[in-house]
Amino acid sequence: MSLSRAIAAALDARPESGALPIAVAVEEGPHRLTLQLTASSPLGVEFDALEFLAQDRPEWSLDDLKGWGDRLAGRLTYLMEPLVILEADPIAGEVALRSRTPTPRQGQRSYYEVRLSRGGHLRLGRVAYDEAARVRRPVPCQLTREALERLVDDLAASVVA
C-alpha cells in the first residue's frame, strides 16, 4: 500500500462525528506521515501541520536537504503558490522553503512554509502575515482529499533523487 492510500484509508476510517482536532498518523516502509487534522469531509481536509519523516538514512547533509528542497519545489507546483528555497542554515542543519508569491487577502499575506531538517524531517504549514500589526501567525492549510493524496505521494517520491 502506498502512503497516499494509507492516509486515505485512515481518513475514511475516522468517524464523521469524531473529535477534532486530532493527529492522524500513517507509516509505509521508511516513511511516516502525521496530519494535525482540524476538519475533514469527504471532499477535503484542513490541518494545522503536516509532518513527514524519511527514516531510511540517519542524517542528511545540507546539500542533501537543498536537493530535497529543489525536488519539492519542482514537484509541488499544484499548491496555491509555487515554493522556493528561502534559506539554508548549515549550523542548524535546516532548509526552509516558502511560497514564491504569497496570497494577499484582507490586509494579510498567506504563504506555505516548509522546513526540512537533517533527521529527514519535513514540516509543512501555512502562515499569515498581518501587514498592519507586522505579526505572523500559523493558519490552517486546506486541501482537497485528491490534492492531499498527490502531495503525500510527491513527498515520498521527492526523497530519492
N, C-alpha and C positions, 0 to 999 in steps of 0.2 A: 504494500500500500504506500502511496506517495504521501508526503507531508500535507499536501493540499487536501487530499482525500481524508486524511486523519483529522484535520481541523474541521472539515465539512461534517464528518461523522460526529465529532464532539459537539458541534453546534446543533446538529439535528437531534442529538440525544438529550439536549438540555430541555427541560420542561418550559413551555412558553411562559408560565407564570412563575418561573424560578427567580430566586432572589438575585438582585443586581446591586452593586457591581460584584463581579466575580472574576477570578483568574481562571482561564481555560488553557490547559497545557496539553501538548501532544509531543510525541517523540517518534522519530523514524530514522533508524540507523544512527549515524553520528549527529543528527540534527534535532534540536529541541526548540519548540516554539511556544511562547506564552503570550496570551492576549489578556490585557486588563479590561475586560468587557464591561461596558456601561449600558448598552442597549443592543437588542438583537431582534430581528424579524426574519421571515423567510426571504426577504429581499436584500437586507443589508445588516451591517453591524456598526456600532460606534464603540470606540475603545480609547482609553487614555494613553496606552502604550502597547507596542508590540515588541517583544524581545525574542531574539533568535540567537541560538548558540550552536556553533560548529565545533563539535568536540573531537574532531579527528586529528588535530595536531595540538601539541602542548602550548606553543606560543607563536604568535605572528610577529614578524619584523615590521618596521614602519613601512618598508617598501611593499611587503605583502598586503598590509592594510590599505595603502594607496591603490594598489592594483585592484583590491576588492572594491574599494570605493569607485574607481573608474568603471569597473564592470557593472556595479549597481546603477551608476548614473546612466550608462548606456542602455540598460535593460528596463529601468522603471520610467519609461517615457510616457506612460499612460496615467500617471498621477496628475493632479491638478496643475502642478508646476514641475518642470524638469529640475533635477538635482545636479549640484556641482560640489566638488570638494572645496570646502571653505578653508580648512586648516589641517595641518598635520603636526602633532605635538610629539617630538621624539622623547621627551622626558617622561610624559605620562603614558606614552605608547598608545595614542589615540588619533583617530582621523575623524573629522566632523564634516558632514555634508549638509547642505541646506538647499532650499528651493532657490533657483536662479533668480526668479522674479516673484516675490510674494504677492498674494492676492489682497488688494486693498478693499475694505468694506467698513463703512461707518466709523471712520477715524482710526481704524486698525489695519495692520498688515499681518496676514497669517501666512505661515510657511511650515513646510516639513523640516524636521531636523533628524538626522541620522548620526549616531555615534558608533564607531567601530573601535573595539579595544583589543589589546594584544592577546587576550584569552580566547579570541574567536567569538566575541560577544557583539551583537548588534542591538541597538535600541532605536526604534523609530517612534517619533511622537510629532505632535503638531503644536506650534507656538503662535500666540497672537501678541503683537507688539502694539501697545496703545501709544499713539504718537503724541497725544496731549500730555499724558501722565509720564511718558517715557519709561514705561514698565512693560516687561514681557511676562506672559503667564502661559502655562500649558492649557490647551483646549482639546476637546475630543477629536479624534480622526473619525471620519465617516467614509465607509466603502461599501459598495455592493458586495454581496457574497461572491459573485463571479470575480470581481477585482481582487478581493482578499485571497481567493484561491490562486489566482495568477501571481499575485505578489509573493505568496508563500513558495510557490514553485520557483519563481525567479530568485528569491533569496537563496534557496538551496543550490540552484544552478550557478549562481554567481560565486560561490565558494571556490569552485575549481576553475582554474584558468583555461 
